Amino acid sequence: MKRIAWLAMMAALVPLSGAAQSDDGPEWELQRCIWRCLANSPGAESREYEQCVSAFCSEGPAAAPAVQAVPSGAWFASGTGDGQGNLAGISDPRTGAAFYLICGPDGRRNLALFGPEGPEATLTLQVDGQAFARTFVPHAGGYYAALPADAPEIAALRSGRAMALRNAAGGTLFEAGLTGAGAAIAAACG
């Protein structure tokens, strides 16, 4: 909490410094990230805001997936590319898109989608008729949505039969069966 408050305070002071002459520098990217988190949460004192700033504005999402060949069409568990966490995921052999649940050692959880392109967006994860809307933010070549460790999406993915990730217009961005997801999530995230 103190670190998030410090980041927010420092980001707010950046425009007052003489070094900030344009809105293209890294300090402005930090400020824009903080504003996005604030805009997509109930307020600066909310848990959602704190998780977003922690996950995306300070050090990025809990460990990015490894850029490696992954098994197509089957759930798997793996360490992340930077060795700082684990992931459970599946790739779509038809589209090449990949979906991951990434678990950091500090309890951070993120859903990640690689493949489709576009801006930050609220996407809906549907698991066996249950719908979960989350804001996915572009980062490191993919799109990430921060989750609390006890997010209902995690339990649904562990026990469901099928999942789909849809955009606001109802278009399907990713679709997969969940056979083997429970075991992969247990191996990656406990």
Secondary structure, 3 states (H helix, E strand, C coil): CHHHHHHHHHHHHHHHCCCCCCCCCHHHHHHHHHHHHHHCCCCCCCHHHHHHHHHHHHCCCCCCCCCCCCCECCCEEEECCCCCCEEEEEECCCCCCEEEEEECCCCCEEEEEECCCCCCEEEEEEECCEEEEEEEEEECCEEEEEECCCCHHHHHHHHCCEEEEECCCCCEEEEEECCCHHHHHHHHHC
